[in-house]
Amino acid sequence: MSRITLTADMTALLSGANGRVELCDDAGNPIGFFEPQPEQRGEYWPFTDEEVAEADKDTGPTCTLDDIAKRAGLL
């Protein structure tokens, strides 16, 4: 991945973003998108790193998307 260092003015503009922002050149042509990190959007992740690691270890029963669709009567 490449990295671009923003000017202070651009950083200030993007820091106020609450969601995905389309980036355009000075002629108005789209060149890409910026999406702020969740913590910058004010989102809250209620789980600790330890809780996530413990959940990742869970080897309980699993099912496929087809299993779920069958149970929902979609297949």
MOVEN-V649254 format. One record per pair of residues at least 4 apart in sequence whose ideal C-beta (glycine too) atoms are under 7 Angstrom apart, sorted by sequence separation. I is the first residue (numbers start at 1). GAP is how many residues later the second one is. If there is no record, write none. Layout:
i,gap
I,GAP
I,GAP
This chain:
i,gap
6,4
7,4
8,4
9,4
10,4
11,4
17,4
24,4
25,4
36,4
39,4
47,4
49,4
50,4
51,4
52,4
53,4
63,4
65,4
66,4
67,4
68,4
6,5
24,5
36,5
38,5
47,5
63,5
69,5
70,5
24,6
25,6
69,6
14,7
24,7
38,7
22,8
23,8
23,9
66,9
23,10
22,11
23,11
21,12
20,13
21,13
20,15
17,17
17,19
14,20
19,22
18,23
